[in-house]
């Protein structure tokens, strides 16, 4: 697991890099607002199964995020992805709050 900043994530999005963006919060938070193109894989009892269904290729770049710097869910998700054998996992620790504070677009 490696950290990734807002600017690095935005650059990857703008370039059209091929990666999967995962919001690790429960579905009601993802439905309300999420980063562009993000899928929802909450950190719960089914995380491992759902992550492997969502991202079957363990060599694919995966970027996880949650609410903000104090939210532990993205770190938990990244650690669990590492344990499953995913090879290129990033944690956008600052999360949704940082993205929104920068005035960047979101989806709902």
N, C-alpha and C positions, 0 to 999 in steps of 0.2 A: 504494500500500500504506500502510495506517495501523496503528499498534499498537492493541491492545485489551487491557484488563485482565480478570482473572478476574471481578471484580464486574460489569463491563459485559457480559461474555459471559453470566454467570448471569442477569442482568436480562433480556437478550434471550431467553434460554431460558424463563424464568419467564413472560414476557409472551406467549410463543408467536410471536415474530417469525419471519418467513419468511426463512430463510437456509440455506446449505449449510455444514456443518461438516466439514472435511477433516483427517484425520490424515495427515501426510506421511511417516511412518515405514514401514519394510518391514512386510509383512503379518503376520509372526509377532508383532510387538509390538502391532499393532492387535487381533489375535485374543485375545491374553492379556488386555488391558484397554484400554478407550478411553472417551472422554467420551460421554455419552448422545447418541445420534442421529448420531454421527460416521460418515462413510464413509472408506474407505481409498484414498488415491491417493498411493502412494509416489513420492518424487522419484527417478526412474530414467529410462532411455532412452525409455520409453513415456509419460512424464508428460504431455506436451502432448496426445497422443491420448486418454489415459484421462481427463484433466481435462475435455476438451471433450465426451466422452461422458457423464461424470458430471454436468456442469453446462453444458448447451448454451446457456443464456441468459447472455450476457456482461454483462448489466445486473444480474444477480442478486447479492445480497450473499453473499460467500464468506469464511469465517473458517478460517484454517489454524493448525495447532499441531503440535508434536512433543513430545519428551521433557521438556525443561527449558530454562532460559535459556541454557545453553551449547550446546544442540543447534542446528545451522545449518539443518536441513531445512525448518523452517517458513518461514524467511526466503527460502531458495532457491525454495520452492513459490510464495510470494507474488510474488517477483520474476518468476518464469516466467509466472504468471497475468497479471501486469501486462503483460508483453511480448506475451501472446496477445490483449490488448485487454479483459480483464475490468475493469469500471469501479468496483467496490466491494469491494476486497479488504482484509481485516484479518489481522494476524499476532498471535496470542496467544503471544507469545514465551516466557512463563514455562511454558507447556505442562502436560503431564500431571502432572508432579511438583508443581507449584503447586496444581493442582486437587485432587489427592489429599491434600496437606498441609492443605488447608482442610477436609478431611472431606466433600467433595462426592461425590455418587454417580457411579459408573462402570458400564460394561457390559463383558461379556466373551462 
